[in-house]
Amino acid sequence: MKQVTNFTLILIISILLAGIYGIIHDQITFTISPEYYTLLKFRQFNIKNLPLHTRIKVGIVGFLATWWVGLFLGFVYAFISLFRDSKKILKVTIISILINLCITFIFGILGYLFAVLFLSPENTNWYIPLEQKIFTIL
């Protein structure tokens, strides 16, 4: 019975932590590029016309875009937990999930630093279409 409880808790904790990470990540991303959300993500997630503050909608997008990663990783961790000591596994698994989040955070910072150092308007030729043209092809 303890193993089933641990399995369920690991899944729930993984999903919630992944979703929270997505919310925080997307709040930072929105600060850098609000157009990514206003022109693409809000329409992609069908929340453009919700009567909510923009930052709340960004949080919704962040959670919806990342919860499934927590489900996948949580399932892997939960499956492994079935074969380990049920008394210690929950603590060990939560530490493992936090390590995953830290690694993800570090690589996010490295990606941002790479963009700042190597991607500039001078060496990129990005075409950003007008809002009306973006969704005629979707």
N, CA, C and O atoms as a GROMACS GRO file, in nm:
protein
  552
    1MET      N    1   0.081  -0.120   0.000
    1MET     CA    2   0.000   0.000   0.000
    1MET      C    3   0.086   0.127   0.000
    1MET      O    4   0.053   0.224  -0.067
    2LYS      N    5   0.194   0.124   0.076
    2LYS     CA    6   0.285   0.239   0.082
    2LYS      C    7   0.344   0.269  -0.056
    2LYS      O    8   0.366   0.385  -0.091
    3GLN      N    9   0.371   0.164  -0.134
    3GLN     CA   10   0.428   0.184  -0.267
    3GLN      C   11   0.329   0.253  -0.360
    3GLN      O   12   0.368   0.338  -0.440
    4VAL      N   13   0.202   0.219  -0.350
    4VAL     CA   14   0.099   0.283  -0.433
    4VAL      C   15   0.085   0.430  -0.394
    4VAL      O   16   0.072   0.517  -0.480
    5THR      N   17   0.088   0.457  -0.263
    5THR     CA   18   0.082   0.596  -0.216
    5THR      C   19   0.202   0.675  -0.266
    5THR      O   20   0.187   0.786  -0.316
    6ASN      N   21   0.321   0.617  -0.254
    6ASN     CA   22   0.441   0.684  -0.304
    6ASN      C   23   0.433   0.708  -0.454
    6ASN      O   24   0.467   0.816  -0.502
    7PHE      N   25   0.388   0.608  -0.528
    7PHE     CA   26   0.373   0.620  -0.674
    7PHE      C   27   0.285   0.740  -0.708
    7PHE      O   28   0.321   0.822  -0.791
    8THR      N   29   0.170   0.749  -0.642
    8THR     CA   30   0.075   0.858  -0.668
    8THR      C   31   0.133   0.992  -0.627
    8THR      O   32   0.124   1.089  -0.703
    9LEU      N   33   0.193   0.999  -0.509
    9LEU     CA   34   0.252   1.125  -0.463
    9LEU      C   35   0.364   1.172  -0.556
    9LEU      O   36   0.375   1.291  -0.585
   10ILE      N   37   0.446   1.080  -0.600
   10ILE     CA   38   0.556   1.116  -0.690
   10ILE      C   39   0.501   1.174  -0.820
   10ILE      O   40   0.552   1.274  -0.870
   11LEU      N   41   0.398   1.113  -0.875
   11LEU     CA   42   0.336   1.167  -0.997
   11LEU      C   43   0.281   1.307  -0.974
   11LEU      O   44   0.306   1.398  -1.054
   12ILE      N   45   0.207   1.325  -0.866
   12ILE     CA   46   0.145   1.456  -0.838
   12ILE      C   47   0.252   1.562  -0.814
   12ILE      O   48   0.244   1.672  -0.870
   13ILE      N   49   0.351   1.530  -0.733
   13ILE     CA   50   0.458   1.627  -0.704
   13ILE      C   51   0.535   1.662  -0.831
   13ILE      O   52   0.568   1.779  -0.852
   14SER      N   53   0.563   1.564  -0.914
   14SER     CA   54   0.636   1.589  -1.039
   14SER      C   55   0.557   1.681  -1.131
   14SER      O   56   0.612   1.775  -1.188
   15ILE      N   57   0.429   1.654  -1.145
   15ILE     CA   58   0.345   1.737  -1.231
   15ILE      C   59   0.338   1.880  -1.178
   15ILE      O   60   0.353   1.975  -1.255
   16LEU      N   61   0.315   1.896  -1.048
   16LEU     CA   62   0.305   2.030  -0.990
   16LEU      C   63   0.436   2.108  -1.001
   16LEU      O   64   0.435   2.226  -1.036
   17LEU      N   65   0.548   2.043  -0.971
   17LEU     CA   66   0.677   2.114  -0.980
   17LEU      C   67   0.712   2.150  -1.124
   17LEU      O   68   0.767   2.257  -1.149
   18ALA      N   69   0.681   2.062  -1.218
   18ALA     CA   70   0.705   2.094  -1.358
   18ALA      C   71   0.617   2.212  -1.401
   18ALA      O   72   0.663   2.301  -1.472
   19GLY      N   73   0.492   2.211  -1.358
   19GLY     CA   74   0.402   2.321  -1.392
   19GLY      C   75   0.447   2.453  -1.331
   19GLY      O   76   0.441   2.557  -1.397
   20ILE      N   77   0.492   2.449  -1.207
   20ILE     CA   78   0.542   2.571  -1.142
   20ILE      C   79   0.666   2.622  -1.214
   20ILE      O   80   0.682   2.742  -1.234
   21TYR      N   81   0.754   2.530  -1.251
   21TYR     CA   82   0.871   2.571  -1.329
   21TYR      C   83   0.827   2.639  -1.459
   21TYR      O   84   0.881   2.743  -1.496
   22GLY      N   85   0.729   2.581  -1.527
   22GLY     CA   86   0.679   2.640  -1.652
   22GLY      C   87   0.622   2.779  -1.631
   22GLY      O   88   0.642   2.868  -1.714
   23ILE      N   89   0.551   2.798  -1.522
   23ILE     CA   90   0.494   2.930  -1.491
   23ILE      C   91   0.606   3.032  -1.473
   23ILE      O   92   0.602   3.140  -1.531
   24ILE      N   93   0.704   2.998  -1.392
   24ILE     CA   94   0.816   3.090  -1.367
   24ILE      C   95   0.895   3.116  -1.495
   24ILE      O   96   0.928   3.230  -1.526
   25HIS      N   97   0.924   3.010  -1.569
   25HIS     CA   98   0.999   3.022  -1.694
   25HIS      C   99   0.927   3.114  -1.792
   25HIS      O  100   0.989   3.201  -1.853
   26ASP      N  101   0.797   3.095  -1.807
   26ASP     CA  102   0.724   3.176  -1.903
   26ASP      C  103   0.707   3.320  -1.857
   26ASP      O  104   0.697   3.410  -1.940
   27GLN      N  105   0.705   3.345  -1.726
   27GLN     CA  106   0.702   3.484  -1.678
   27GLN      C  107   0.831   3.556  -1.718
   27GLN      O  108   0.828   3.672  -1.759
   28ILE      N  109   0.943   3.486  -1.705
   28ILE     CA  110   1.071   3.546  -1.745
   28ILE      C  111   1.074   3.565  -1.896
   28ILE      O  112   1.117   3.670  -1.945
   29THR      N  113   1.029   3.465  -1.970
   29THR     CA  114   1.028   3.474  -2.116
   29THR      C  115   0.937   3.587  -2.163
   29THR      O  116   0.971   3.658  -2.258
   30PHE      N  117   0.823   3.604  -2.099
   30PHE     CA  118   0.731   3.712  -2.135
   30PHE      C  119   0.797   3.848  -2.114
   30PHE      O  120   0.776   3.940  -2.193
   31THR      N  121   0.876   3.861  -2.009
   31THR     CA  122   0.947   3.986  -1.984
   31THR      C  123   1.044   4.017  -2.098
   31THR      O  124   1.062   4.134  -2.134
   32ILE      N  125   1.104   3.914  -2.156
   32ILE     CA  126   1.199   3.932  -2.265
   32ILE      C  127   1.126   3.956  -2.396
   32ILE      O  128   1.167   4.041  -2.475
   33SER      N  129   1.018   3.880  -2.422
   33SER     CA  130   0.949   3.890  -2.550
   33SER      C  131   0.798   3.870  -2.534
   33SER      O  132   0.748   3.759  -2.549
   34PRO      N  133   0.726   3.977  -2.503
   34PRO     CA  134   0.581   3.965  -2.488
   34PRO      C  135   0.511   3.926  -2.618
   34PRO      O  136   0.404   3.865  -2.616
   35GLU      N  137   0.570   3.962  -2.730
   35GLU     CA  138   0.508   3.931  -2.859
   35GLU      C  139   0.493   3.781  -2.882
   35GLU      O  140   0.399   3.737  -2.948
   36TYR      N  141   0.586   3.703  -2.830
   36TYR     CA  142   0.581   3.558  -2.844
   36TYR      C  143   0.449   3.504  -2.788
   36TYR      O  144   0.392   3.408  -2.841
   37TYR      N  145   0.401   3.567  -2.683
   37TYR     CA  146   0.275   3.524  -2.622
   37TYR      C  147   0.155   3.591  -2.686
   37TYR      O  148   0.057   3.525  -2.720
   38THR      N  149   0.163   3.722  -2.704
   38THR     CA  150   0.046   3.794  -2.756
   38THR      C  151   0.016   3.758  -2.901
   38THR      O  152  -0.099   3.761  -2.943
   39LEU      N  153   0.120   3.726  -2.978
   39LEU     CA  154   0.098   3.694  -3.119
   39LEU      C  155   0.091   3.544  -3.147
   39LEU      O  156   0.039   3.504  -3.252
   40LEU      N  157   0.140   3.461  -3.058
   40LEU     CA  158   0.144   3.318  -3.087
   40LEU      C  159   0.083   3.232  -2.977
   40LEU      O  160  -0.019   3.166  -2.999
   41LYS      N  161   0.142   3.232  -2.859
   41LYS     CA  162   0.106   3.136  -2.755
   41LYS      C  163  -0.039   3.150  -2.706
   41LYS      O  164  -0.106   3.050  -2.683
   42PHE      N  165  -0.087   3.272  -2.690
   42PHE     CA  166  -0.225   3.288  -2.643
   42PHE      C  167  -0.324   3.230  -2.743
   42PHE      O  168  -0.424   3.171  -2.704
   43ARG      N  169  -0.295   3.246  -2.869
   43ARG     CA  170  -0.383   3.186  -2.971
   43ARG      C  171  -0.364   3.035  -2.978
   43ARG      O  172  -0.460   2.960  -2.993
   44GLN      N  173  -0.240   2.991  -2.966
   44GLN     CA  174  -0.211   2.849  -2.971
   44GLN      C  175  -0.282   2.773  -2.859
   44GLN      O  176  -0.332   2.663  -2.881
   45PHE      N  177  -0.289   2.831  -2.741
   45PHE     CA  178  -0.355   2.768  -2.627
   45PHE      C  179  -0.500   2.813  -2.612
   45PHE      O  180  -0.567   2.779  -2.514
   46ASN      N  181  -0.548   2.889  -2.709
   46ASN     CA  182  -0.688   2.932  -2.716
   46ASN      C  183  -0.730   3.010  -2.590
   46ASN      O  184  -0.839   2.988  -2.536
   47ILE      N  185  -0.644   3.100  -2.544
   47ILE     CA  186  -0.678   3.181  -2.427
   47ILE      C  187  -0.666   3.331  -2.455
   47ILE      O  188  -0.669   3.412  -2.363
   48LYS      N  189  -0.651   3.367  -2.581
   48LYS     CA  190  -0.634   3.508  -2.616
   48LYS      C  191  -0.747   3.595  -2.565
   48LYS      O  192  -0.724   3.707  -2.519
   49ASN      N  193  -0.869   3.546  -2.573
   49ASN     CA  194  -0.985   3.629  -2.538
   49ASN      C  195  -1.034   3.609  -2.395
   49ASN      O  196  -1.139   3.661  -2.358
   50LEU      N  197  -0.960   3.535  -2.314
   50LEU     CA  198  -1.000   3.520  -2.174
   50LEU      C  199  -0.987   3.655  -2.104
   50LEU      O  200  -0.889   3.726  -2.125
   51PRO      N  201  -1.084   3.691  -2.021
   51PRO     CA  202  -1.079   3.822  -1.953
   51PRO      C  203  -0.989   3.817  -1.828
   51PRO      O  204  -1.033   3.845  -1.717
   52LEU      N  205  -0.863   3.782  -1.850
   52LEU     CA  206  -0.766   3.773  -1.741
   52LEU      C  207  -0.649   3.866  -1.769
   52LEU      O  208  -0.624   3.906  -1.883
   53HIS      N  209  -0.579   3.901  -1.664
   53HIS     CA  210  -0.457   3.981  -1.679
   53HIS      C  211  -0.357   3.903  -1.764
   53HIS      O  212  -0.353   3.780  -1.758
   54THR      N  213  -0.278   3.973  -1.842
   54THR     CA  214  -0.183   3.910  -1.933
   54THR      C  215  -0.088   3.816  -1.860
   54THR      O  216  -0.059   3.707  -1.909
   55ARG      N  217  -0.039   3.857  -1.744
   55ARG     CA  218   0.055   3.772  -1.670
   55ARG      C  219  -0.010   3.643  -1.623
   55ARG      O  220   0.056   3.539  -1.616
   56ILE      N  221  -0.138   3.646  -1.592
   56ILE     CA  222  -0.210   3.524  -1.554
   56ILE      C  223  -0.217   3.431  -1.674
   56ILE      O  224  -0.197   3.310  -1.661
   57LYS      N  225  -0.246   3.487  -1.791
   57LYS     CA  226  -0.252   3.404  -1.912
   57LYS      C  227  -0.115   3.343  -1.943
   57LYS      O  228  -0.107   3.229  -1.988
   58VAL      N  229  -0.009   3.419  -1.920
   58VAL     CA  230   0.127   3.365  -1.939
   58VAL      C  231   0.149   3.248  -1.844
   58VAL      O  232   0.207   3.147  -1.883
   59GLY      N  233   0.104   3.261  -1.720
   59GLY     CA  234   0.116   3.152  -1.624
   59GLY      C  235   0.040   3.028  -1.667
   59GLY      O  236   0.086   2.915  -1.650
   60ILE      N  237  -0.079   3.049  -1.724
   60ILE     CA  238  -0.159   2.936  -1.773
   60ILE      C  239  -0.084   2.865  -1.885
   60ILE      O  240  -0.077   2.742  -1.888
   61VAL      N  241  -0.030   2.943  -1.977
   61VAL     CA  242   0.048   2.885  -2.087
   61VAL      C  243   0.167   2.807  -2.031
   61VAL      O  244   0.194   2.695  -2.075
   62GLY      N  245   0.237   2.866  -1.934
   62GLY     CA  246   0.354   2.800  -1.876
   62GLY      C  247   0.319   2.667  -1.812
   62GLY      O  248   0.390   2.568  -1.830
   63PHE      N  249   0.210   2.664  -1.737
   63PHE     CA  250   0.170   2.538  -1.673
   63PHE      C  251   0.129   2.435  -1.776
   63PHE      O  252   0.172   2.320  -1.772
   64LEU      N  253   0.043   2.477  -1.870
   64LEU     CA  254  -0.007   2.382  -1.970
   64LEU      C  255   0.104   2.329  -2.061
   64LEU      O  256   0.094   2.218  -2.113
   65ALA      N  257   0.208   2.409  -2.080
   65ALA     CA  258   0.316   2.367  -2.169
   65ALA      C  259   0.416   2.273  -2.100
   65ALA      O  260   0.496   2.208  -2.168
   66THR      N  261   0.412   2.265  -1.967
   66THR     CA  262   0.516   2.186  -1.900
   66THR      C  263   0.465   2.076  -1.807
   66THR      O  264   0.545   1.990  -1.768
   67TRP      N  265   0.340   2.074  -1.771
   67TRP     CA  266   0.292   1.973  -1.675
   67TRP      C  267   0.318   1.831  -1.725
   67TRP      O  268   0.348   1.742  -1.646
   68TRP      N  269   0.307   1.811  -1.855
   68TRP     CA  270   0.323   1.677  -1.912
   68TRP      C  271   0.466   1.626  -1.899
   68TRP      O  272   0.488   1.504  -1.895
   69VAL      N  273   0.564   1.717  -1.893
   69VAL     CA  274   0.702   1.674  -1.871
   69VAL      C  275   0.713   1.616  -1.730
   69VAL      O  276   0.781   1.515  -1.708
   70GLY      N  277   0.646   1.681  -1.636
   70GLY     CA  278   0.642   1.628  -1.499
   70GLY      C  279   0.574   1.493  -1.493
   70GLY      O  280   0.614   1.406  -1.416
   71LEU      N  281   0.470   1.475  -1.574
   71LEU     CA  282   0.402   1.346  -1.578
   71LEU      C  283   0.496   1.237  -1.628
   71LEU      O  284   0.504   1.129  -1.570
   72PHE      N  285   0.567   1.267  -1.736
   72PHE     CA  286   0.661   1.170  -1.793
   72PHE      C  287   0.772   1.135  -1.694
   72PHE      O  288   0.795   1.018  -1.665
   73LEU      N  289   0.841   1.238  -1.642
   73LEU     CA  290   0.949   1.212  -1.548
   73LEU      C  291   0.896   1.150  -1.419
   73LEU      O  292   0.960   1.061  -1.361
   74GLY      N  293   0.780   1.196  -1.375
   74GLY     CA  294   0.720   1.141  -1.254
   74GLY      C  295   0.688   0.994  -1.270
   74GLY      O  296   0.707   0.915  -1.177
   75PHE      N  297   0.640   0.957  -1.387
   75PHE     CA  298   0.611   0.816  -1.410
   75PHE      C  299   0.738   0.732  -1.403
   75PHE      O  300   0.738   0.623  -1.346
   76VAL      N  301   0.846   0.783  -1.462
   76VAL     CA  302   0.974   0.710  -1.456
   76VAL      C  303   1.019   0.696  -1.310
   76VAL      O  304   1.054   0.586  -1.266
   77TYR      N  305   1.019   0.807  -1.236
   77TYR     CA  306   1.058   0.802  -1.095
   77TYR      C  307   0.965   0.712  -1.015
   77TYR      O  308   1.011   0.634  -0.931
   78ALA      N  309   0.836   0.722  -1.039
   78ALA     CA  310   0.739   0.642  -0.965
   78ALA      C  311   0.756   0.494  -0.993
   78ALA      O  312   0.745   0.411  -0.903
   79PHE      N  313   0.784   0.460  -1.118
   79PHE     CA  314   0.806   0.320  -1.153
   79PHE      C  315   0.929   0.265  -1.081
   79PHE      O  316   0.926   0.154  -1.027
   80ILE      N  317   1.035   0.344  -1.079
   80ILE     CA  318   1.157   0.301  -1.010
   80ILE      C  319   1.130   0.285  -0.860
   80ILE      O  320   1.185   0.196  -0.795
   81SER      N  321   1.043   0.371  -0.807
   81SER     CA  322   1.015   0.366  -0.664
   81SER      C  323   0.949   0.234  -0.622
   81SER      O  324   0.956   0.196  -0.505
   82LEU      N  325   0.887   0.166  -0.715
   82LEU     CA  326   0.822   0.040  -0.682
   82LEU      C  327   0.923  -0.067  -0.641
   82LEU      O  328   0.887  -0.164  -0.574
   83PHE      N  329   1.049  -0.050  -0.680
   83PHE     CA  330   1.151  -0.151  -0.654
   83PHE      C  331   1.252  -0.108  -0.548
   83PHE      O  332   1.354  -0.173  -0.529
   84ARG      N  333   1.222   0.000  -0.480
   84ARG     CA  334   1.313   0.052  -0.377
   84ARG      C  335   1.245   0.051  -0.240
   84ARG      O  336   1.126   0.020  -0.229
   85ASP      N  337   1.321   0.086  -0.139
   85ASP     CA  338   1.271   0.092  -0.002
   85ASP      C  339   1.162   0.198   0.008
   85ASP      O  340   1.188   0.317  -0.011
   86SER      N  341   1.041   0.156   0.038
   86SER     CA  342   0.927   0.248   0.036
   86SER      C  343   0.934   0.353   0.147
   86SER      O  344   0.864   0.454   0.140
   87LYS      N  345   1.016   0.331   0.248
   87LYS     CA  346   1.027   0.428   0.357
   87LYS      C  347   1.113   0.549   0.319
   87LYS      O  348   1.089   0.660   0.366
   88LYS      N  349   1.211   0.527   0.234
   88LYS     CA  350   1.306   0.633   0.200
   88LYS      C  351   1.285   0.692   0.060
   88LYS      O  352   1.336   0.799   0.030
   89ILE      N  353   1.211   0.622  -0.022
   89ILE     CA  354   1.208   0.656  -0.164
   89ILE      C  355   1.144   0.792  -0.192
   89ILE      O  356   1.185   0.860  -0.286
   90LEU      N  357   1.044   0.832  -0.114
   90LEU     CA  358   0.978   0.959  -0.141
   90LEU      C  359   1.076   1.076  -0.125
   90LEU      O  360   1.081   1.166  -0.208
   91LYS      N  361   1.154   1.073  -0.017
   91LYS     CA  362   1.253   1.178   0.006
   91LYS      C  363   1.359   1.179  -0.104
   91LYS      O  364   1.395   1.284  -0.156
   92VAL      N  365   1.409   1.062  -0.138
   92VAL     CA  366   1.512   1.050  -0.242
   92VAL      C  367   1.458   1.098  -0.377
   92VAL      O  368   1.528   1.165  -0.452
   93THR      N  369   1.335   1.064  -0.406
   93THR     CA  370   1.275   1.103  -0.534
   93THR      C  371   1.253   1.253  -0.542
   93THR      O  372   1.278   1.314  -0.646
   94ILE      N  373   1.207   1.314  -0.433
   94ILE     CA  374   1.188   1.460  -0.434
   94ILE      C  375   1.322   1.530  -0.455
   94ILE      O  376   1.329   1.628  -0.528
   95ILE      N  377   1.426   1.481  -0.392
   95ILE     CA  378   1.560   1.537  -0.414
   95ILE      C  379   1.600   1.521  -0.560
   95ILE      O  380   1.656   1.613  -0.619
   96SER      N  381   1.570   1.406  -0.619
   96SER     CA  382   1.603   1.383  -0.761
   96SER      C  383   1.527   1.479  -0.852
   96SER      O  384   1.583   1.531  -0.948
   97ILE      N  385   1.402   1.502  -0.821
   97ILE     CA  386   1.321   1.596  -0.900
   97ILE      C  387   1.378   1.737  -0.888
   97ILE      O  388   1.387   1.810  -0.988
   98LEU      N  389   1.417   1.776  -0.768
   98LEU     CA  390   1.476   1.909  -0.749
   98LEU      C  391   1.609   1.922  -0.823
   98LEU      O  392   1.641   2.029  -0.874
   99ILE      N  393   1.686   1.815  -0.828
   99ILE     CA  394   1.810   1.816  -0.906
   99ILE      C  395   1.777   1.836  -1.054
   99ILE      O  396   1.845   1.914  -1.123
  100ASN      N  397   1.674   1.768  -1.104
  100ASN     CA  398   1.631   1.788  -1.243
  100ASN      C  399   1.594   1.934  -1.268
  100ASN      O  400   1.633   1.992  -1.369
  101LEU      N  401   1.520   1.993  -1.176
  101LEU     CA  402   1.480   2.134  -1.191
  101LEU      C  403   1.602   2.226  -1.191
  101LEU      O  404   1.608   2.322  -1.269
  102CYS      N  405   1.697   2.199  -1.104
  102CYS     CA  406   1.819   2.282  -1.100
  102CYS      C  407   1.898   2.272  -1.230
  102CYS      O  408   1.945   2.373  -1.282
  103ILE      N  409   1.911   2.151  -1.281
  103ILE     CA  410   1.982   2.133  -1.408
  103ILE      C  411   1.909   2.206  -1.520
  103ILE      O  412   1.972   2.271  -1.604
  104THR      N  413   1.778   2.196  -1.522
  104THR     CA  414   1.698   2.265  -1.623
  104THR      C  415   1.716   2.416  -1.612
  104THR      O  416   1.731   2.484  -1.713
  105PHE      N  417   1.715   2.467  -1.489
  105PHE     CA  418   1.734   2.610  -1.466
  105PHE      C  419   1.872   2.655  -1.513
  105PHE      O  420   1.885   2.759  -1.577
  106ILE      N  421   1.974   2.578  -1.482
  106ILE     CA  422   2.111   2.612  -1.523
  106ILE      C  423   2.122   2.616  -1.676
  106ILE      O  424   2.181   2.709  -1.731
  107PHE      N  425   2.066   2.517  -1.743
  107PHE     CA  426   2.073   2.517  -1.888
  107PHE      C  427   1.988   2.629  -1.950
  107PHE      O  428   2.021   2.679  -2.057
  108GLY      N  429   1.881   2.667  -1.884
  108GLY     CA  430   1.804   2.783  -1.930
  108GLY      C  431   1.887   2.910  -1.923
  108GLY      O  432   1.884   2.992  -2.015
  109ILE      N  433   1.960   2.927  -1.815
  109ILE     CA  434   2.048   3.044  -1.801
  109ILE      C  435   2.159   3.039  -1.906
  109ILE      O  436   2.192   3.141  -1.967
  110LEU      N  437   2.216   2.921  -1.928
  110LEU     CA  438   2.320   2.908  -2.031
  110LEU      C  439   2.264   2.941  -2.170
  110LEU      O  440   2.332   3.005  -2.250
  111GLY      N  441   2.143   2.898  -2.197
  111GLY     CA  442   2.080   2.931  -2.325
  111GLY      C  443   2.059   3.080  -2.340
  111GLY      O  444   2.082   3.136  -2.447
  112TYR      N  445   2.017   3.144  -2.233
  112TYR     CA  446   1.999   3.290  -2.236
  112TYR      C  447   2.133   3.360  -2.259
  112TYR      O  448   2.142   3.452  -2.340
  113LEU      N  449   2.235   3.317  -2.187
  113LEU     CA  450   2.367   3.378  -2.204
  113LEU      C  451   2.420   3.358  -2.346
  113LEU      O  452   2.480   3.448  -2.404
  114PHE      N  453   2.397   3.240  -2.402
  114PHE     CA  454   2.437   3.216  -2.541
  114PHE      C  455   2.366   3.313  -2.634
  114PHE      O  456   2.429   3.370  -2.724
  115ALA      N  457   2.238   3.333  -2.613
  115ALA     CA  458   2.161   3.425  -2.698
  115ALA      C  459   2.214   3.568  -2.685
  115ALA      O  460   2.228   3.638  -2.785
  116VAL      N  461   2.241   3.609  -2.563
  116VAL     CA  462   2.290   3.745  -2.541
  116VAL      C  463   2.428   3.764  -2.604
  116VAL      O  464   2.455   3.869  -2.662
  117LEU      N  465   2.514   3.664  -2.592
  117LEU     CA  466   2.651   3.678  -2.639
  117LEU      C  467   2.666   3.655  -2.789
  117LEU      O  468   2.751   3.719  -2.852
  118PHE      N  469   2.586   3.566  -2.848
  118PHE     CA  470   2.610   3.526  -2.986
  118PHE      C  471   2.497   3.559  -3.083
  118PHE      O  472   2.520   3.560  -3.204
  119LEU      N  473   2.379   3.585  -3.035
  119LEU     CA  474   2.268   3.619  -3.123
  119LEU      C  475   2.233   3.766  -3.105
  119LEU      O  476   2.183   3.806  -3.000
  120SER      N  477   2.258   3.841  -3.204
  120SER     CA  478   2.225   3.983  -3.199
  120SER      C  479   2.155   4.020  -3.329
  120SER      O  480   2.160   3.945  -3.426
  121PRO      N  481   2.091   4.135  -3.331
  121PRO     CA  482   2.023   4.176  -3.455
  121PRO      C  483   2.118   4.184  -3.575
  121PRO      O  484   2.074   4.172  -3.690
  122GLU      N  485   2.247   4.205  -3.548
  122GLU     CA  486   2.343   4.216  -3.658
  122GLU      C  487   2.372   4.081  -3.724
  122GLU      O  488   2.400   4.077  -3.844
  123ASN      N  489   2.367   3.971  -3.648
  123ASN     CA  490   2.402   3.843  -3.708
  123ASN      C  491   2.283   3.746  -3.717
  123ASN      O  492   2.303   3.626  -3.738
  124THR      N  493   2.163   3.797  -3.703
  124THR     CA  494   2.044   3.714  -3.725
  124THR      C  495   1.955   3.784  -3.827
  124THR      O  496   1.952   3.907  -3.835
  125ASN      N  497   1.886   3.706  -3.903
  125ASN     CA  498   1.797   3.762  -4.004
  125ASN      C  499   1.658   3.699  -3.984
  125ASN      O  500   1.609   3.624  -4.068
  126TRP      N  501   1.597   3.733  -3.871
  126TRP     CA  502   1.468   3.677  -3.839
  126TRP      C  503   1.358   3.759  -3.904
  126TRP      O  504   1.359   3.882  -3.901
  127TYR      N  505   1.264   3.688  -3.961
  127TYR     CA  506   1.147   3.754  -4.017
  127TYR      C  507   1.032   3.738  -3.918
  127TYR      O  508   0.990   3.626  -3.889
  128ILE      N  509   0.981   3.846  -3.868
  128ILE     CA  510   0.867   3.843  -3.777
  128ILE      C  511   0.750   3.906  -3.850
  128ILE      O  512   0.745   4.028  -3.868
  129PRO      N  513   0.654   3.824  -3.892
  129PRO     CA  514   0.541   3.876  -3.969
  129PRO      C  515   0.445   3.956  -3.883
  129PRO      O  516   0.449   3.950  -3.760
  130LEU      N  517   0.361   4.032  -3.949
  130LEU     CA  518   0.258   4.107  -3.880
  130LEU      C  519   0.156   4.011  -3.819
  130LEU      O  520   0.143   3.897  -3.863
  131GLU      N  521   0.086   4.058  -3.718
  131GLU     CA  522  -0.010   3.974  -3.647
  131GLU      C  523  -0.114   3.913  -3.741
  131GLU      O  524  -0.150   3.796  -3.725
  132GLN      N  525  -0.161   3.989  -3.837
  132GLN     CA  526  -0.265   3.939  -3.926
  132GLN      C  527  -0.214   3.825  -4.013
  132GLN      O  528  -0.291   3.735  -4.048
  133LYS      N  529  -0.088   3.826  -4.048
  133LYS     CA  530  -0.034   3.725  -4.138
  133LYS      C  531   0.004   3.597  -4.065
  133LYS      O  532   0.010   3.491  -4.127
  134ILE      N  533   0.030   3.604  -3.936
  134ILE     CA  534   0.080   3.488  -3.862
  134ILE      C  535  -0.018   3.373  -3.866
  134ILE      O  536   0.022   3.259  -3.890
  135PHE      N  537  -0.145   3.400  -3.842
  135PHE     CA  538  -0.239   3.292  -3.822
  135PHE      C  539  -0.321   3.258  -3.945
  135PHE      O  540  -0.413   3.176  -3.937
  136THR      N  541  -0.290   3.320  -4.057
  136THR     CA  542  -0.359   3.280  -4.178
  136THR      C  543  -0.309   3.144  -4.225
  136THR      O  544  -0.379   3.073  -4.297
  137ILE      N  545  -0.187   3.108  -4.183
  137ILE     CA  546  -0.133   2.978  -4.222
  137ILE      C  547  -0.160   2.869  -4.120
  137ILE      O  548  -0.139   2.751  -4.150
  138LEU      N  549  -0.206   2.907  -3.999
  138LEU     CA  550  -0.230   2.806  -3.894
  138LEU      C  551  -0.365   2.744  -3.906
  138LEU      O  552  -0.401   2.657  -3.826
   0.00000   0.00000   0.00000
